[in-house]
């Protein structure tokens, strides 16, 4: 701001104390209203000057949590830095309102059951409920000061996104990357839908190992019975075979025989197979359709029959006989009782083991045969691994999680869901021959339940009857398309190819997300985008950790240790919260600690008060003098070094390192040291220029972290007066500072600052005014070129630089022993050791690292020596890290 700008025309002012509540709300509203963060790129925009973030669309399932607050703040650090450093930034926002979570939210919010509604009516209710939560979420995200472009938003259920999702399905189908078949699939009985491998996780559950006797059938069996150990006796009615390892000599006599299933009485073959774990249980295992993935492998490899004893709600079927209609838990206990009564139960013991559960609801999964749609991925595992390796990972260690996930994949990606809310498959089937009829690309999005197929007769058999596909896409089948959604990917009928509205954005520069969804969102996005475009969808991925409680425990409602973001935001300034969010290395889980928020509050006050002081000490835009004085040139050279360090850190997403480097330099070097010096030199053009240059740069460096307070100060001091139709000259669209090439002996300047600080403390401790004259000061330390600064600032009449250090005596002040280790090792000898130290009858061998006393040699981990330095000459000795100062 020019010095002649009237106070009334300033966009902000530095009067009074900093009022974060009023100031933060003001700037959040103005940034949105004036579209400060709008992305305006076109096809002609140079991709090298555009920075695009593939932001995670939060699931619409309730309110903001600390993970949202933390994760989106990290993304905003990257967005704000790159907007200032590189040019245009696309920082979009999306809502994932297409999935089980949104269904459950609707049911809970309206106290209804989805089964009681026609599908389209329930979908409408879901949209209405989600919209309310989305509006609230938008307000809260804007309240965090995130520099999101609210013109670039999307919902994963909106028509445009539905079209892209259905286009993706058609493209992969035509490329031969999708198939539909009747096959065993992982099933959640609670959600009543098939789920993919990525949606299951292991959970420790209490259970029992039951040793159950099976009879050997036939006229001349090699033995009467054998024992099988199982944790799931309710699957016994679904038993279709028994397996023995071909190298199991003790049980080879059973191979080729027939077993009679206890209680249920049907007979099954006994087969040899290398997949049997001989170390588990009795080494003999039953195969049921289906208890786990190994059962599925055996079913397919040996062409076994299908016996379905459990239905889609985890209820026993008619195949279970007397147990029909019972839940699996109820049937398990009843079958065990009946096995014991019938004499088949040989033993029962408690165990704790891992059970596969649906990560959404913690319900143990089952395996059911049904017709489902799959994306073929197992044959491209090497390509997906190579694609992941092409990206930069922050932190790099997270690539290991990605690699392990791919290496452990055993299923193709199941993408169909038996839900009421979601994006429909654009498919109809011939009622006679089951031939699939795909929608035409031009007509998308479609809903087969309400739209007609694009043909009048089946091209395979000529039938005119069709059945609509009722399933919807897995949520991740759509969320995995976010880079293509944000780039405006679509089918161009005229050119007959896929195009993008914003090709300059793709591939995106950054994918930020949590480490818990690497196998969900990150992997599936690479799969989809790689198959559609042949490219990796982003250059780098930023993996953030989780916020823990103060005891480093995971936050959970059951533990009662959840910290609500709303409460934190009500109590602390948003900028202080953002300061806390930068306190940990990216990728690490870290605790929520109020001391970090308090430190952030103190920093805001420090920045505000320093700005007020500088406003009084120097004009807003002083001219650079022909020659800078040594101390001022040194400050600007240190500033250049800090700018270079911060730029490097932020380019590597090292937000914590950059924050800590900047805070130390700003608070200690600039405010505590240099600013105190500047108070005594306010008439110096050199100091005025250095003050303003440093202050302006500090605001720019703090801007990504503390957007509100820096904007307020910037507008009050440096922005031009706002005319009625002018755009806001925000600090956040200003250029990131670059080193200006100031040169100085940084080490000598730092030592000079230490000397000045030591002399300032000396005056304070001796109750002398800071402008009191000091007759003589001698310094041993590297202060070349800064002698005049020390003389002038501290009013030193005679300053002597010592070539040799003054004579200083170093004596042992005390020797502290580690008695916790010493006592057990030396017992009664400890008293003699103490006596030897007290009498001075000991020897410290620094080279060997031992203490010799009372005839013993104590290793260096058993003692600690405290030294005392004293000066016997004239004057008082002051010591700093790099200098010795004698005040005469």
HELIX and SHEET records of a PDB file:
HELIX    1   1 UNK A    7  UNK A    9  5                                   3    
HELIX    2   2 UNK A   20  UNK A   33  1                                  14    
HELIX    3   3 UNK A   47  UNK A   49  5                                   3    
HELIX    4   4 UNK A   66  UNK A   85  1                                  20    
HELIX    5   5 UNK A  100  UNK A  110  1                                  11    
HELIX    6   6 UNK A  114  UNK A  116  5                                   3    
HELIX    7   7 UNK A  119  UNK A  143  1                                  25    
HELIX    8   8 UNK A  159  UNK A  174  1                                  16    
HELIX    9   9 UNK A  197  UNK A  199  5                                   3    
HELIX   10  10 UNK A  233  UNK A  238  5                                   6    
HELIX   11  11 UNK A  249  UNK A  254  5                                   6    
HELIX   12  12 UNK A  293  UNK A  301  1                                   9    
HELIX   13  13 UNK A  318  UNK A  323  5                                   6    
HELIX   14  14 UNK A  328  UNK A  341  1                                  14    
HELIX   15  15 UNK A  378  UNK A  380  5                                   3    
HELIX   16  16 UNK A  381  UNK A  390  1                                  10    
HELIX   17  17 UNK A  398  UNK A  407  1                                  10    
HELIX   18  18 UNK A  441  UNK A  443  5                                   3    
HELIX   19  19 UNK A  475  UNK A  479  1                                   5    
HELIX   20  20 UNK A  482  UNK A  487  1                                   6    
HELIX   21  21 UNK A  503  UNK A  505  5                                   3    
HELIX   22  22 UNK A  515  UNK A  517  5                                   3    
HELIX   23  23 UNK A  518  UNK A  522  3                                   5    
HELIX   24  24 UNK A  523  UNK A  533  1                                  11    
HELIX   25  25 UNK A  565  UNK A  571  1                                   7    
HELIX   26  26 UNK A  574  UNK A  581  1                                   8    
HELIX   27  27 UNK A  594  UNK A  617  1                                  24    
HELIX   28  28 UNK A  630  UNK A  651  1                                  22    
HELIX   29  29 UNK A  655  UNK A  663  1                                   9    
HELIX   30  30 UNK A  664  UNK A  674  3                                  11    
HELIX   31  31 UNK A  675  UNK A  679  1                                   5    
HELIX   32  32 UNK A  685  UNK A  703  1                                  19    
HELIX   33  33 UNK A  707  UNK A  717  1                                  11    
HELIX   34  34 UNK A  731  UNK A  733  5                                   3    
HELIX   35  35 UNK A  746  UNK A  765  1                                  20    
HELIX   36  36 UNK A  787  UNK A  794  1                                   8    
HELIX   37  37 UNK A  819  UNK A  826  1                                   8    
HELIX   38  38 UNK A  829  UNK A  839  1                                  11    
HELIX   39  39 UNK A  860  UNK A  862  5                                   3    
SHEET    1   A 2 UNK A  50  UNK A  53  0                                        
SHEET    2   A 2 UNK A  88  UNK A  91  1                                        
SHEET    1   B 3 UNK A  58  UNK A  59  0                                        
SHEET    2   B 3 UNK A  93  UNK A  96  1                                        
SHEET    3   B 3 UNK A 153  UNK A 155  1                                        
SHEET    1   C 4 UNK A 193  UNK A 195  0                                        
SHEET    2   C 4 UNK A 178  UNK A 188 -1                                        
SHEET    3   C 4 UNK A 366  UNK A 375 -1                                        
SHEET    4   C 4 UNK A 413  UNK A 414 -1                                        
SHEET    1   D 6 UNK A 225  UNK A 230  0                                        
SHEET    2   D 6 UNK A 200  UNK A 216 -1                                        
SHEET    3   D 6 UNK A 258  UNK A 260 -1                                        
SHEET    4   D 6 UNK A 267  UNK A 272 -1                                        
SHEET    5   D 6 UNK A 239  UNK A 244  1                                        
SHEET    6   D 6 UNK A 284  UNK A 288 -1                                        
SHEET    1   E 3 UNK A 225  UNK A 230  0                                        
SHEET    2   E 3 UNK A 200  UNK A 216 -1                                        
SHEET    3   E 3 UNK A 345  UNK A 358 -1                                        
SHEET    1   F 3 UNK A 392  UNK A 394  0                                        
SHEET    2   F 3 UNK A 538  UNK A 544  1                                        
SHEET    3   F 3 UNK A 508  UNK A 514  1                                        
SHEET    1   G 2 UNK A 416  UNK A 417  0                                        
SHEET    2   G 2 UNK A 472  UNK A 473 -1                                        
SHEET    1   H 3 UNK A 436  UNK A 438  0                                        
SHEET    2   H 3 UNK A 427  UNK A 430 -1                                        
SHEET    3   H 3 UNK A 466  UNK A 468 -1                                        
SHEET    1   I 2 UNK A 489  UNK A 492  0                                        
SHEET    2   I 2 UNK A 497  UNK A 500 -1                                        
SHEET    1   J 2 UNK A 547  UNK A 548  0                                        
SHEET    2   J 2 UNK A 590  UNK A 591  1                                        
SHEET    1   K 4 UNK A 796  UNK A 801  0                                        
SHEET    2   K 4 UNK A 774  UNK A 780  1                                        
SHEET    3   K 4 UNK A 884  UNK A 887 -1                                        
SHEET    4   K 4 UNK A 876  UNK A 879 -1                                        
SHEET    1   L 2 UNK A 808  UNK A 817  0                                        
SHEET    2   L 2 UNK A 863  UNK A 871 -1                                        
SHEET    1   M 3 UNK A 842  UNK A 845  0                                        
SHEET    2   M 3 UNK A 850  UNK A 853 -1                                        
SHEET    3   M 3 UNK A 856  UNK A 859 -1                                        
END                                                                             
